[in-house]
């Protein structure tokens, strides 16, 4: 009887130890710093036929460009870009929406990014880009 209980305890410890050793790496959310954020007009091939999501109203097409700094030593995948965009009157261009797009991969270090946005044609320019940041995962989440 004593041998049987020792065997059960040994197997329990073995399973516990192996579950600690053979676990997949944690896929944690990693913050990405975005800086030098600005915008420019889309090239004609991207801007042609731009409309806003609420219907067929005409829109202006812009590329938001900047630099992304990944302070980790791993590539970050599927980084969502968050930020606020205001027009010349300080009215929100993207109401109730702070997620603006994503970056497929952000390598370690500093890299360039760009994001296409459509802004209603009746919003006065220049645009003001504020509170831009990104967050992604250290492993691929979806394929």
C-alpha distance (Angstrom), angle and dihedral (degrees) to the residues before:
residue distance angle dihedral
X1 . . .
X2 3.83 . .
X3 3.82 91.3 .
X4 3.80 90.8 52.0
X5 3.82 93.4 53.0
X6 3.83 91.2 47.3
X7 3.81 89.2 51.3
X8 3.83 91.4 51.7
X9 3.82 91.5 48.4
X10 3.82 91.5 47.6
X11 3.82 92.8 49.6
X12 3.84 90.4 47.4
X13 3.81 91.4 53.1
X14 3.81 90.9 45.0
X15 3.82 92.2 52.9
X16 3.82 91.2 46.3
X17 3.81 92.1 49.5
X18 3.81 93.2 47.4
X19 3.81 91.8 48.9
X20 3.82 88.7 57.0
X21 3.80 93.5 46.4
X22 3.80 99.2 43.0
X23 3.81 100.7 45.4
X24 3.79 120.6 126.3
X25 3.80 116.6 -111.9
X26 3.80 115.3 -89.0
X27 3.77 114.7 -102.6
X28 3.80 101.8 -144.1
X29 3.77 130.5 179.6
X30 3.81 109.7 -101.4
X31 3.81 122.5 -158.3
X32 3.82 117.1 -131.3
X33 3.81 120.8 -160.0
X34 3.82 114.2 -135.6
X35 3.80 118.5 -160.9
X36 3.82 141.7 159.7
X37 3.81 86.1 41.8
X38 3.80 115.1 176.4
X39 3.80 138.5 141.0
X40 3.77 139.9 -126.8
X41 3.80 136.8 -176.9
X42 3.79 116.7 -81.0
X43 3.78 118.0 -108.7
X44 3.83 111.0 -99.4
X45 3.82 93.8 -103.9
X46 3.83 91.0 58.7
X47 3.81 96.6 39.5
X48 3.80 97.6 51.1
X49 3.81 111.2 115.4
X50 3.82 95.8 -0.4
X51 3.80 113.5 173.6
X52 3.79 132.7 171.8
X53 3.80 121.8 -110.0
X54 3.82 95.4 -109.1
X55 3.79 93.9 68.3
X56 3.74 143.1 -62.9
X57 3.83 98.4 -36.7
X58 3.78 112.5 133.3
X59 3.77 119.6 -103.0
X60 3.77 141.3 -169.4
X61 3.78 117.2 -119.7
X62 3.81 120.5 -138.3
X63 3.79 136.2 175.2
X64 3.79 114.5 -138.6
X65 3.80 106.7 -149.8
X66 3.77 133.5 -176.9
X67 3.77 147.2 117.9
X68 3.80 127.9 -70.2
X69 3.80 120.5 -153.9
X70 3.80 117.7 -156.0
X71 3.81 106.5 -169.1
X72 3.80 94.5 -172.1
X73 3.79 127.1 85.0
X74 3.82 92.6 -122.0
X75 3.78 132.2 77.6
X76 3.81 112.5 -104.0
X77 3.81 116.9 -140.1
X78 3.81 132.3 -155.8
X79 3.82 95.5 7.9
X80 3.80 110.9 -172.7
X81 3.81 114.9 -141.5
X82 3.79 117.6 -138.8
X83 3.77 127.8 -174.2
X84 3.77 147.5 123.2
X85 3.79 125.3 -106.2
X86 3.80 121.9 -163.1
X87 3.80 131.6 -176.3
X88 3.83 126.5 -132.1
X89 3.84 90.0 -80.2
X90 3.84 92.2 52.8
X91 3.81 91.1 -109.7
X92 3.79 116.1 143.2
X93 3.79 112.7 -103.7
X94 3.82 93.2 -161.9
X95 3.80 104.4 38.4
X96 3.81 116.8 -158.0
X97 3.78 90.1 1.7
X98 3.79 126.3 101.6
X99 3.83 98.3 155.8
X100 3.78 102.8 85.4
X101 3.80 103.7 171.6
X102 3.78 142.7 -59.2
X103 3.79 145.4 -95.4
X104 3.81 114.2 -132.7
X105 3.83 96.1 -148.7
X106 3.81 133.8 5.8
X107 3.82 111.6 -169.0
X108 3.81 121.0 -151.1
X109 3.80 112.2 -77.4
X110 3.79 126.9 20.0
X111 3.80 123.1 -28.4
X112 3.80 138.7 165.0
X113 3.80 123.7 -104.5
X114 3.77 135.9 -174.7
X115 3.77 133.1 -167.4
X116 3.82 129.2 -169.9
X117 3.81 117.3 -135.4
X118 3.81 133.2 177.6
X119 3.80 118.1 -143.6
X120 3.82 124.0 -169.8
X121 3.80 109.2 -99.2
X122 3.82 91.8 -126.7
X123 3.86 93.4 61.9
X124 3.83 109.6 104.3
X125 3.79 118.5 -121.0
X126 3.03 148.0 -99.0
X127 3.78 101.2 67.6
X128 3.80 122.1 -142.7
X129 3.82 116.6 -143.1
X130 3.81 114.4 -157.4
X131 3.81 141.0 171.6
X132 3.80 96.3 9.2
X133 3.81 116.6 177.2
X134 3.77 138.8 143.5
X135 3.80 137.6 -148.0
X136 3.79 128.7 -167.2
X137 3.79 144.3 155.5
X138 3.79 132.1 -87.9
X139 3.81 90.5 -136.5
X140 3.79 131.7 40.4
X141 3.78 109.9 -87.2
X142 3.78 100.6 -174.1
X143 3.77 134.0 16.4
